[in-house]
Amino acid sequence: MKPRILYTKPSITELETRYAADAAANGWGERCYEYLTRFEKGFAAHLGTKYAIATSSCTGALHLGMAGLGIGANDEVILADTNWIASAAPIVHLGATPVFVDILPDSWCLDPKHVERAITPRTRAILAVHLYGNLCDLDALLDIGKRHGLPVIEDAAEAIGSQHRGRRAGSIGAFGAFSFHGTKTLTTGEGGMFVTSDDTLFDRVLTLSNHGRSRGQVRQFWADAVGFKYKMSNLQAAMGCAQLERIEQLIARKRAILAGYRARLTSLPGVSLNPEPSHTVNGSWMPTAVFAPETGVTREQLQIAFAAENIDARVFFWPLSGLPMFEPKRQNQHAWDIPGRAINLPSYHDLTDDDLDRVAAVILRCV
Ligand SMILES: *Cc1c(COP(=O)(O)O)cnc(C)c1O
């Protein structure tokens, strides 16, 4: 059997292990927040936002941010049907309803025209998830948000390195949320980040993130509201600081891998990879191949072909409205149709050119 090609794997160097060991040995007492503060400041600087709050996950960052916006019972939040469950779960936890709309056939992100149609008097926000590194149509979504008085939230968990008209994904909407799960471009094992440039929202989220204890409160063990506990540890932040020093290199490698697939599959009609419109940069977190219906290629066929080559390729996200806890919305045509003829391709820092050849060869044989 050929050696296994994993689907993702972090890039950990001596720098990460050195910082983590230092935090474990010395990051206590008066130094217990050193790496955390440095990571938050560094990440905000990288993005160009005023504030960043490190969290235990992106799910937690989304939960905090939406609570900070006042989203609660009987409210609605509009998002794409094509998504990881983590984007929808915090909406449900707040007692609100996720409203799933169809995606665009080329970017696989939410379709602004369906977003506008889904707005009701109960709508409180639009959740723009930059799928697989592909940018949402932010020009249209921000315009809709402005006209209807709705905040646009960016779930940028998959969009480290992505840019829209020169601004980094996650820094553009009311707030952005990031994930540092082991599969993501920058990792702390588990972890996340809430970012914003809005003073009022930052203050609210900071209080919520601190078990409802406000910044100015001088009384010890005093809470002003019931908040949350989604903090990142200083140990994880130490790894984050090391990864952040290497961020341009981590992003560049992700982009080179997507470009490598593109070069190998360019002559193949009927297969599209992640798009990169000219006003955007695609951080290329997850190279994904979507096969045109006329190719007849199916998800199941792809899974069998990749498994036979000992390559860990993953399925395109199921439509969330197809999961048992939600109402099916089959009218979301692209979200229901595309997963049946698509596959995620392996992408990690140390993937070799030979690995790229092996993956591309499977696709070339399928079509
Ligand atoms: C990974 C991911 C999340 C969840 O991140 P966690 O850190 O695991 O909570 C949320 N949204 C998207 C789009 C993701 O890809």
The ligand as an SDF file (V2000), in Angstrom:
LIG
                    3D

 15 15  0  0  0  0  0  0  0  0999 V2000
  -13.8620   24.8590   11.8550 C   0  0  0  0  0  0  0  0  0  0  0  0
  -15.0420   25.7540   11.6710 C   0  0  0  0  0  0  0  0  0  0  0  0
  -15.8020   26.2220   12.7480 C   0  0  0  0  0  0  0  0  0  0  0  0
  -15.6520   25.6980   14.1190 C   0  0  0  0  0  0  0  0  0  0  0  0
  -14.4730   25.9540   14.7050 O   0  0  0  0  0  0  0  0  0  0  0  0
  -14.2040   25.3790   16.1570 P   0  0  0  0  0  0  0  0  0  0  0  0
  -12.9570   26.0640   16.5390 O   0  0  0  0  0  0  0  0  0  0  0  0
  -14.0800   23.9060   16.0110 O   0  0  0  0  0  0  0  0  0  0  0  0
  -15.3740   25.7710   16.9990 O   0  0  0  0  0  0  0  0  0  0  0  0
  -16.7970   27.1570   12.5140 C   0  0  0  0  0  0  0  0  0  0  0  0
  -17.0740   27.5830   11.2820 N   0  0  0  0  0  0  0  0  0  0  0  0
  -16.4050   27.1290   10.2210 C   0  0  0  0  0  0  0  0  0  0  0  0
  -16.7350   27.6690    8.8780 C   0  0  0  0  0  0  0  0  0  0  0  0
  -15.3720   26.1870   10.3770 C   0  0  0  0  0  0  0  0  0  0  0  0
  -14.7270   25.7100    9.3120 O   0  0  0  0  0  0  0  0  0  0  0  0
  1  2  1  0
  2  3  1  0
  2 14  2  0
  3  4  1  0
  3 10  2  0
  4  5  1  0
  5  6  1  0
  6  7  2  0
  6  8  1  0
  6  9  1  0
 10 11  1  0
 11 12  2  0
 12 13  1  0
 12 14  1  0
 14 15  1  0
M  END
$$$$
